[in-house]
Structure formats: structure tokens, C-alpha cells
Amino acid sequence: GVGKTTLIQKVTQALKSSGIPIDGFYTEEVREGGRRTGFDVVTLSGNRGPLSRVSSDSSASRREYRVGQYVVDLVSFEQLVLPMLRNVNHGNGAEKKICIIDEIGKMELFSQAFIQAVRQTLTDSGTVVLGTISIPKGRPLDLVEEIRSRKDVKVFNVS
């Protein structure tokens, strides 16, 4: 709620208008009747799908991935994000690309394929990643801490 996604969107617009090759995704709140009911994934190419929605029942089935009151739609998330990350990773190596990843958080990290794709993107020398991670609350998230401690990562605190 401090403006990470808003900042990402403004930077993305500036980079696009400069003609810099850019791809990626951001997450956006979904509101109904003034109340947040979930989050969508929006790719920079214009595709959109659910990341999570408020669950009406408290009895979680074994196959559900939950963060608080939200049930994560892992299939939708992976269908939108993984092809884009693979495309960034296997593009023309001659030109530097920028990849937007907003965000790397609890919901997204239920996907093992996403974790591997993010690691691959970070090791690709032809790609600059602009991403968001949250300040740890409770138990640290392994990939987030791995990213935070990388020598080639610069962390900016947004407040």
C-alpha cells in the first residue's frame, strides 16, 4: 500500500515512451463495492487474469494455496507470467532488455516454475530486472532474501 506498483507503472510508461525493449507484469487490486476482493496479474502486452480472490469459506481444501483471506489462482498466474518470462529469457541476446516483475511475494512464490524462471531471468546477462519485493513480515521468503542479498541487486526502499 505504499505505492510500489504505482511507481512500477510510471517507470514502465517512461521506458516504453523512450523506445526501450521492455516486458513483464504487475499486480493490480480488484475492488468491488469499495472493498478489495483480490488481485489480478496484468502483463505489459495487455493480458490480464486473476492472481487471487477472497475466499468465501474458511475450510481450505488441500489443493488451495492461500494467503490470509485470499485463494491464489496458480494456474491463471502461471499461464500469464511463465510464457512472458521464457520469452524474455530466450530473446535476442544482442539487445539489453528490461523485465518488470511486480511482485515477488508470498502469492507468486507458491509457483515453483515461477521461482525457477525468476532465477533464470536474474542470471541472464542481457536482461535488467526491475522488480518489487516486500519488507519481511514474519518468516522471510527464501527467494526474496536470496534476491536481496545478491551482489548485482540494488534495493530501493519505497515509502
Contact map, one row per residue, 1 for C-alpha under 8 A:
111100000000000000000000000000000000000000000000000000000000000000000000000000000000000000000000000000000000000000000000000000000000000000000000000000000000000
111100000000000000000000000000000000000000000000000000000000000000000000000000000000000000000000000000000000000000000000000000000000000000000000000000000000011
111111100000000000000000000000000000000000000000000000000000000000000000000000000000000000000000000000000000000000000000000000000000000000000000000000000000011
111111110000000000000000000000000000000000000000000000000000000000000000000000000000000000000000000000000000000000000000000000000001000000000000000000000000010
001111111000000000000000011100000000000000000000000000000000000000000000000000000000000000000000000001000000000000000000000000000001000000000000000000000000000
001111111100000000000000000000000000000000000000000000000000000000000000000000000000000000000000000000000000000000000000000000000000000000000000000000000000000
001111111110000000000000000000000000000000000000000000000000000000000000000000000000000000000000000000000000000000000000000000000000000000000000000000000000000
000111111111000000000000010000000000000000000000000000000000000000000000000000000000000000000000000101000000000000000000000000000110000000000000000000000000000
000011111111100000000000010000000000000000000000000000000000000000000000000000000000000000000000000000000000000000000000000000000000000000000000000000000000000
000001111111110000000000000000000000000000000000000000000000000000000000000000000000000000000000000000000000000000000000000000000000000000000000000000000000000
000000111111111000000000000000000000000000000000000000000000000000000000000000000000000000000000000000000000000000000000000000000000000000000000000000000000000
000000011111111100000100000000000000000000000000000000000000000000000000000000000000000000000000000100000000000000000000000000000000000000000000000000000000000
000000001111111110000000000000000000000000000000000000000000000000000000000000000000000000000000000000000000000000000000000000000000000000000000000000000000000
000000000111111111000000000000000000000000000000000000000000000000000000000000000000000000000000000000000000000000000000000000000000000000000000000000000000000
000000000011111111110100000000000000000000000000000000000000000000000000000000000000000000000000000000000000000000000000000000000000000000000000000000000000000
000000000001111111111100000000000000000000000000000000000000000000000000000000000000000000000000000000000000000000000000000000000000000000000000000000000000000
000000000000111111110000000000000000000000000000000000000000000000000000000000000000000000000000000000000000000000000000000000000000000000000000000000000000000
000000000000011111110000000000000000000000000000000000000000000000000000000000000000000000000000000000000000000000000000000000000000000000000000000000000000000
000000000000001111111000000000000000000000000000000000000000000000000000000000000000000000000000000000000000000000000000000000000000000000000000000000000000000
000000000000001111111100000000000000000000000000000000000000000000000000000000000000000000000000110000000000000000000000000000000000000000000000000000000000000
000000000000000100111110000000000000000000000000000000000000000000000000000000000000000000000001110000000000000000000000000000000000000000000000000000000000000
000000000001001100011111000000000000000000000000000000000000000000000000000000000000000000000000111100000000000000000000000000000000000000000000000000000000000
000000000000000000001111100000000000000000111000000000000000000000000000000000000001000100000000111100000000000000000000000000000000000000000000000000000000000
000000000000000000000111110000000000000000110000000000000000000000000000000000001001100000000000001110000000000000000000000000000000000000000000000000000000000
000000000000000000000011111000000000000011110000000000000000000000000000000000001000000000000000000111000000000000000000000000000000000000000000000000000000000
000010011000000000000001111100000000000011110000000000000000000000000000000000000000000000000000000111100000000000000000000000000000000000000000000000000000000
000010000000000000000000111110000000001111000000001000000000000000000000000000000000000000000000000001100000000000000000000000000000000000000000000000000000000
000010000000000000000000011111000000001111000000000000000000000000000000000000000000000000000000000000000000000000000000000000000000000000000000000000000000000
000000000000000000000000001111100001111100000000000000000000000000000000000000000000000000000000000000000000000000000000000000000000000000000000000000000000000
000000000000000000000000000111110001111100000000000000000000000000000000000000000000000000000000000000000000000000000000000000000000000000000000000000000000000
000000000000000000000000000011111111110000000000000000000000000000000000000000000000000000000000000000000000000000000000000000000000000000000000000000000000000
000000000000000000000000000001111111100000000000000000000000000000000000000000000000000000000000000000000000000000000000000000000000000000000000000000000000000
000000000000000000000000000000111110000000000000000000000000000000000000000000000000000000000000000000000000000000000000000000000000000000000000000000000000000
000000000000000000000000000000111111000000000000000000000000000000000000000000000000000000000000000000000000000000000000000000000000000000000000000000000000000
000000000000000000000000000000111111100000000000000000000000000000000000000000000000000000000000000000000000000000000000000000000000000000000000000000000000000
000000000000000000000000000011110111110000000000000000000000000000000000000000000000000000000000000000000000000000000000000000000000000000000000000000000000000
000000000000000000000000000011110011111000000000000011000000000000000000000000000000000000000000000000000000000000000000000000000000000000000000000000000000000
000000000000000000000000000011100001111100000000011111000000000000000100000000000000000000000000000000000000000000000000000000000000000000000000000000000000000
000000000000000000000000001111000000111110000000011110000000000000000000000000000000000000000000000000000000000000000000000000000000000000000000000000000000000
000000000000000000000000001111000000011111000001111100000000000000000000000000000000000000000000000000000000000000000000000000000000000000000000000000000000000
000000000000000000000000111100000000001111100001111000000000000000000000000010010000000000000000000000000000000000000000000000000000000000000000000000000000000
000000000000000000000000111100000000000111110111100000000000000000000000000000000000000000000000000000000000000000000000000000000000000000000000000000000000000
000000000000000000000011110000000000000011111111000000000000000000000000000000011000000000000000000000000000000000000000000000000000000000000000000000000000000
000000000000000000000011110000000000000001111110000000000000000000000000000000000000000000000000000000000000000000000000000000000000000000000000000000000000000
000000000000000000000010000000000000000000111110000000000000000000000000000000000000000000000000000000000000000000000000000000000000000000000000000000000000000
000000000000000000000000000000000000000001111111000000000000000000000000000000000000000000000000000000000000000000000000000000000000000000000000000000000000000
000000000000000000000000000000000000000001111111100000000000000000000000000000010000000000000000000000000000000000000000000000000000000000000000000000000000000
000000000000000000000000000000000000000111100111110000000000000000000000000000010000000000000000000000000000000000000000000000000000000000000000000000000000000
000000000000000000000000000000000000000111000011111000000000000000000000000110010000000000000000000000000000000000000000000000000000000000000000000000000000000
000000000000000000000000000000000000011110000001111110000000000000000000100110000000000000000000000000000000000000000000000000000000000000000000000000000000000
000000000000000000000000001000000000011110000000111110000000000000000001110110000000000000000000000000000010000000000000000000000000000000000000000000000000000
000000000000000000000000000000000000011100000000011111000000000000000111100000000000000000000000000000000010000000000000000000000000000000000000000000000000000
000000000000000000000000000000000000111000000000011111100000000000000111100000000000000000000000000000000000000000000000000000000000000000000000000000000000000
000000000000000000000000000000000000110000000000000111110000000000001110000000000000000000000000000000000000000000000000000000000000000000000000000000000000000
000000000000000000000000000000000000000000000000000011111100000000001110000000000000000000000000000000000000000000000000000000000000000000000000000000000000000
000000000000000000000000000000000000000000000000000001111100000000000000000000000000000000000000000000000000000000000000000000000000000000000000000000000000000
000000000000000000000000000000000000000000000000000000111111000000000000000000000000000000000000000000000000000000000000000000000000000000000000000000000000000
000000000000000000000000000000000000000000000000000000111111000000000000000000000000000000000000000000000000000000000000000000000000000000000000000000000000000
000000000000000000000000000000000000000000000000000000001111100000000000000000000000000000000000000000000000000000000000000000000000000000000000000000000000000
000000000000000000000000000000000000000000000000000000001111110100000000000000000000000000000000000000000000000000000000000000000000000000000000000000000000000
000000000000000000000000000000000000000000000000000000000011111100000000000000000000000000000000000000000000000000000000000000000000000000000000000000000000000
000000000000000000000000000000000000000000000000000000000001111100000000000000000000000000000000000000000000000000000000000000000000000000000000000000000000000
000000000000000000000000000000000000000000000000000000000000111110000000000000000000000000000000000000000000000000000000000000000000000000000000000000000000000
000000000000000000000000000000000000000000000000000000000001111111000011000000000000000000000000000000000000000000000000000000000000000000000000000000000000000
000000000000000000000000000000000000000000000000000000000000001111100011110000000000000000000000000000000010010000000000000000000000000000000000000000000000000
000000000000000000000000000000000000000000000000000000000000000111111111000000000000000000000000000000000010000000000000000000000000000000000000000000000000000
000000000000000000000000000000000000000000000000000000000000000011111111000000000000000000000000000000000110000000000000000000000000000000000000000000000000000
000000000000000000000000000000000000000000000000000000000000000001111100000000000000000000000000000000000000000000000000000000000000000000000000000000000000000
000000000000000000000000000000000000000000000000000001100000000001111110000000000000000000000000000000000000000000000000000000000000000000000000000000000000000
000000000000000000000000000000000000010000000000000111100000000001111111000000000000000000000000000000000000000000000000000000000000000000000000000000000000000
000000000000000000000000000000000000000000000000000111100000000111101111100000000000000000000000000000000000000000000000000000000000000000000000000000000000000
000000000000000000000000000000000000000000000000001110000000000111100111110000000000000000000000000000000010000000000000000000000000000000000000000000000000000
000000000000000000000000000000000000000000000000011110000000000010000011111110000000000000000000000000000000000000000000000000000000000000000000000000000000000
000000000000000000000000000000000000000000000000001000000000000010000001111111000000000000000000000000000001011000000000000000000000000000000000000000000000000
000000000000000000000000000000000000000000000000000000000000000000000000111111100000000000000000000000000000000000000000000000000000000000000000000000000000000
000000000000000000000000000000000000000000000000111000000000000000000000111111110000000000000000000000000000000000000000000000000000000000000000000000000000000
000000000000000000000000000000000000000010000000111000000000000000000000111111111000000000000000000000000001000000000000000000000000000000000000000000000000000
000000000000000000000000000000000000000000000000000000000000000000000000011111111100000000000000000000000000001011000000000000000000000000000000000000000000000
000000000000000000000000000000000000000000000000000000000000000000000000001111111110000000000000000000000000000000000000000000000000000000000000000000000000000
000000000000000000000000000000000000000010100011100000000000000000000000000111111111000000000000000000000000000000000000000000000000000000000000000000000000000
000000000000000000000001100000000000000000100000000000000000000000000000000011111111100000000000000000000000000001000000000000000000000000000000000000000000000
000000000000000000000000000000000000000000000000000000000000000000000000000001111111110000000000000000000000000011001000000000000000000000000000000000000000000
000000000000000000000000000000000000000000000000000000000000000000000000000000111111111000000000000000000000000000000000000000000000000000000000000000000000000
000000000000000000000011000000000000000000000000000000000000000000000000000000011111111100000000000000000000000000000000000000000000000000000000000000000000000
000000000000000000000001000000000000000000000000000000000000000000000000000000001111111110000000000000000000000000001100100000000000000000000000000000000000000
000000000000000000000000000000000000000000000000000000000000000000000000000000000111111111000000000000000000000000001000000000000000000000000000000000000000000
000000000000000000000000000000000000000000000000000000000000000000000000000000000011111111100000000000000000000000000000000000000000000000000000000000000000000
000000000000000000000010000000000000000000000000000000000000000000000000000000000001111111100000101000000000000000000000100000100000000000000000000000000000000
000000000000000000000000000000000000000000000000000000000000000000000000000000000000111111100000000000000000000000000001100100100000000000000000000000000000000
000000000000000000000000000000000000000000000000000000000000000000000000000000000000011111111000000000000000000000000000000000000000000000000000000000000000000
000000000000000000000000000000000000000000000000000000000000000000000000000000000000001111111000000000000000000000000000000000000000000000000000000000000000000
000000000000000000000000000000000000000000000000000000000000000000000000000000000000000001111110000000000000000000000000000000000000000000000000000000000000000
000000000000000000000000000000000000000000000000000000000000000000000000000000000000000001111111000000000000000000000000000001000000000000000000000000000000000
000000000000000000000000000000000000000000000000000000000000000000000000000000000000000000011111000000000000000000000000000001000000000000000000000000000000000
000000000000000000000000000000000000000000000000000000000000000000000000000000000000000000011111100000000000000000000000000001000000000000000000000000000000000
000000000000000000001000000000000000000000000000000000000000000000000000000000000000000000001111110000000000000000000000000001110000000000000000000000000000000
000000000000000000011110000000000000000000000000000000000000000000000000000000000000000100000011111000000000000000000000000001110000000000000000000000000000000
000000000000000000011110000000000000000000000000000000000000000000000000000000000000000000000001111100000000000000000000000000111100000000000000000000000000000
000000000000000000000111000000000000000000000000000000000000000000000000000000000000000100000000111110000000000000000000000000111110000000000000000000000000000
000000010001000000000111110000000000000000000000000000000000000000000000000000000000000000000000011111000000000000000000000000001110000000000000000000000000000
000000000000000000000001110000000000000000000000000000000000000000000000000000000000000000000000001111110000000000000000000000001111000000000000000000000000000
000010010000000000000000111000000000000000000000000000000000000000000000000000000000000000000000000111110000000000000000000000000011100000000000000000000000000
000000000000000000000000011000000000000000000000000000000000000000000000000000000000000000000000000011111001000000000000000000000011100000000000000000000000000
000000000000000000000000000000000000000000000000000000000000000000000000000000000000000000000000000011111101100000000000000000000011110000000001000000000000000
000000000000000000000000000000000000000000000000000000000000000000000000000000000000000000000000000000111111100000000000000000000000110000001001000000000000000
000000000000000000000000000000000000000000000000000000000000000000100000000000000000000000000000000000011111110000000000000000000000000000001000000000000000000
000000000000000000000000000000000000000000000000001100000000000011100001000000000000000000000000000000001111110000000000000000000000000000000000000000000000000
000000000000000000000000000000000000000000000000000000000000000000000000010010000000000000000000000000111111111001000000000000000000000000000000000000000000000
000000000000000000000000000000000000000000000000000000000000000000000000000000000000000000000000000000011111111101100000000000000000000000000000000000000000000
000000000000000000000000000000000000000000000000000000000000000010000000010000000000000000000000000000000111111100000000000000000000000000000000000000000000000
000000000000000000000000000000000000000000000000000000000000000000000000010001000000000000000000000000000001111111100000000000000000000000000000000000000000000
000000000000000000000000000000000000000000000000000000000000000000000000000000000000000000000000000000000000111111110000000000000000000000000000000000000000000
000000000000000000000000000000000000000000000000000000000000000000000000000001000100000000000000000000000000001111111000000000000000000000000000000000000000000
000000000000000000000000000000000000000000000000000000000000000000000000000001001100000000000000000000000001101111111100000000000000000000000000000000000000000
000000000000000000000000000000000000000000000000000000000000000000000000000000000000000000000000000000000000101111111110000000000000000000000010000000000000000
000000000000000000000000000000000000000000000000000000000000000000000000000000000000000000000000000000000000000111111111000000000000000000000000000000000000000
000000000000000000000000000000000000000000000000000000000000000000000000000000000100110000000000000000000000000011111111100000000000000000000000000000000000000
000000000000000000000000000000000000000000000000000000000000000000000000000000000000100000000000000000000000000001111111110000000000000000000000000000000000000
000000000000000000000000000000000000000000000000000000000000000000000000000000000000000000000000000000000000000000111111111000000000000000000000000000000000000
000000000000000000000000000000000000000000000000000000000000000000000000000000000000000010000000000000000000000000011111111100000000000000000000000000000000000
000000000000000000000000000000000000000000000000000000000000000000000000000000000000100110000000000000000000000000001111111100101000000000000000000000000000000
000000000000000000000000000000000000000000000000000000000000000000000000000000000000000000000000000000000000000000000111111110111000000000000000000000000000000
000000000000000000000000000000000000000000000000000000000000000000000000000000000000000000000000000000000000000000000011111110000000000000000000000000000000000
000000000000000000000000000000000000000000000000000000000000000000000000000000000000000010000000000000000000000000000001111111100000000000000000000000000000000
000000000000000000000000000000000000000000000000000000000000000000000000000000000000000000000000000000000000000000000000011111110000000000000000000000000000000
000000000000000000000000000000000000000000000000000000000000000000000000000000000000000000001111100000000000000000000000000111110000000000000000000000000000000
000000000000000000000000000000000000000000000000000000000000000000000000000000000000000110000001111000000000000000000000110111111000000000000000000000000000000
000000000000000000000000000000000000000000000000000000000000000000000000000000000000000000000001111000000000000000000000010011111100000000000000000000000000000
000000000000000000000000000000000000000000000000000000000000000000000000000000000000000000000000011110000000000000000000110000111110000000000000000000000000000
000000010000000000000000000000000000000000000000000000000000000000000000000000000000000000000000011110000000000000000000000000011111000000000000000000000000000
000000010000000000000000000000000000000000000000000000000000000000000000000000000000000000000000001111110000000000000000000000001111100000000000000000000000000
000110000000000000000000000000000000000000000000000000000000000000000000000000000000000000000000000011110000000000000000000000000111110000000000000000000000000
000000000000000000000000000000000000000000000000000000000000000000000000000000000000000000000000000001111000000000000000000000000011111000000001000000000000000
000000000000000000000000000000000000000000000000000000000000000000000000000000000000000000000000000000011000000000000000000000000001111100000000000000000000000
000000000000000000000000000000000000000000000000000000000000000000000000000000000000000000000000000000000000000000000000000000000000111110000000000000000000000
000000000000000000000000000000000000000000000000000000000000000000000000000000000000000000000000000000000000000000000000000000000000011111111000000000000000000
000000000000000000000000000000000000000000000000000000000000000000000000000000000000000000000000000000000000000000000000000000000000001111110000000000000000000
000000000000000000000000000000000000000000000000000000000000000000000000000000000000000000000000000000000000000000000000000000000000000111110000000000000000000
000000000000000000000000000000000000000000000000000000000000000000000000000000000000000000000000000000000000000000000000000000000000000111111000000000000000000
000000000000000000000000000000000000000000000000000000000000000000000000000000000000000000000000000000000000000000000000000000000000000111111101100000000000000
000000000000000000000000000000000000000000000000000000000000000000000000000000000000000000000000000000001100000000000000000000000000000100111111100000000000000
000000000000000000000000000000000000000000000000000000000000000000000000000000000000000000000000000000000000000000000000000000000000000000011111110000000000000
000000000000000000000000000000000000000000000000000000000000000000000000000000000000000000000000000000000000000000100000000000000000000000001111111000000000000
000000000000000000000000000000000000000000000000000000000000000000000000000000000000000000000000000000011000000000000000000000000000100000011111111100000000000
000000000000000000000000000000000000000000000000000000000000000000000000000000000000000000000000000000000000000000000000000000000000000000011111111110000000000
000000000000000000000000000000000000000000000000000000000000000000000000000000000000000000000000000000000000000000000000000000000000000000000111111111000000000
000000000000000000000000000000000000000000000000000000000000000000000000000000000000000000000000000000000000000000000000000000000000000000000011111111001000000
000000000000000000000000000000000000000000000000000000000000000000000000000000000000000000000000000000000000000000000000000000000000000000000001111111001010000
000000000000000000000000000000000000000000000000000000000000000000000000000000000000000000000000000000000000000000000000000000000000000000000000111111101000000
000000000000000000000000000000000000000000000000000000000000000000000000000000000000000000000000000000000000000000000000000000000000000000000000011111111000000
000000000000000000000000000000000000000000000000000000000000000000000000000000000000000000000000000000000000000000000000000000000000000000000000000011111000000
000000000000000000000000000000000000000000000000000000000000000000000000000000000000000000000000000000000000000000000000000000000000000000000000000001111100000
000000000000000000000000000000000000000000000000000000000000000000000000000000000000000000000000000000000000000000000000000000000000000000000000001111111110000
000000000000000000000000000000000000000000000000000000000000000000000000000000000000000000000000000000000000000000000000000000000000000000000000000000011111000
000000000000000000000000000000000000000000000000000000000000000000000000000000000000000000000000000000000000000000000000000000000000000000000000000100001111100
000000000000000000000000000000000000000000000000000000000000000000000000000000000000000000000000000000000000000000000000000000000000000000000000000000000111110
000000000000000000000000000000000000000000000000000000000000000000000000000000000000000000000000000000000000000000000000000000000000000000000000000000000011111
011100000000000000000000000000000000000000000000000000000000000000000000000000000000000000000000000000000000000000000000000000000000000000000000000000000001111
011000000000000000000000000000000000000000000000000000000000000000000000000000000000000000000000000000000000000000000000000000000000000000000000000000000000111
